[in-house]
Amino acid sequence: MNIISNATPSLPITQPDRPSLRTWLSRTARRGWHRLLHMAEVIRTRRMLAAMDARMLADIGLSPGDARIEASRWAWDIHPSPRHAGDRDLDP
């Protein structure tokens, strides 16, 4: 008996390239760890900035008021303040 089928051979269903759960968790944990390390560095440098006198601040181009504002920012507030966002364009 000859069975004729019109069905095409089925191809294996493939999923788009996605990382495994283990890879995703590892990457997420690594990103979180790096973010915490960066925040610790921000805290350390802002404390150093707060401890500088007016002469030292003038050497790096900051006023005491600017230093006070920067030092009082939250640790997770790591983006440039809107007040100085345009200053990045001045660098060569």
N, C-alpha and C positions, 0 to 999 in steps of 0.2 A: 504494500500500500504506500502510495506516494502522497505525502502531505505537502501541500504548497502553502506557503505563508507569505502574506504581503508585508509583514512587519519587517522593518529594518533591524539589523542587529543592534542591540542596545549598547551604548557606549557608557563607560563608567562616568558617574557624575562626579565632577571635580569642583571643589570649592575654591574661591579666589585665594590667592596666597595671603594667609593670615597667620600670625604667630600663634604658637600653642599657648595655652593658659599659663604654663610654667614660664615661657619666654616673656609673655605680657607682664606677669607678676614681677619677674626679675627686673625688667626694664622700668616698671613703675616704681619699685622699691629703690632702684638706683637713682632715678630722677629725684625722688623724694629726699634721699640721702644727700645728693649734691645740692639740692635747694636748701636743706638745713645747714650744710657747710657754708654755703654762700651767705645765708642770713647771719651765721656766727661771725663771718668776716666783716659783714656790714656793721654789726654791733660793735666789733672791736675797732674798726676804723672811725666810726662816729664817736666813740668814747675818746679816741686819740684826738680827734678834731675838737671836741669840747674842751680838752685839756690844753690846747694851744693858746699862746698869748697873741696879742694884736700884731706883733712883729712877725711871728711865724705865719699867721694867717695872711698877712700882707705879702709874704714871700711866695705863697701859693695862689695869690690873687683873690682871696676871700676877705670880706669884711667880717667883723665880729658878729654882726646881725645875721649874715648869711650862714656863718658857721653854727650859730645858735639854732637857726631854723633847721639846718641839715641834721644836727645832732639830736634834735627833738623828734625827728620822724620815727615812725614805727619800723621795727626790724624787717617786716615783710614789704614795706614801702621802698622798693629798691629801684624803681624807675626814676629817671631824672624829673625833678620838680618842673611843673609847667612854666614857672618863672624863668628857668634856665634852659628850657628845651631848645631854644634857638641857638644857644651857645655852641652846640655841637657842630654847626655849620661853619664856625670860624676856624676850626682846626684845619691845617693844611693836608 
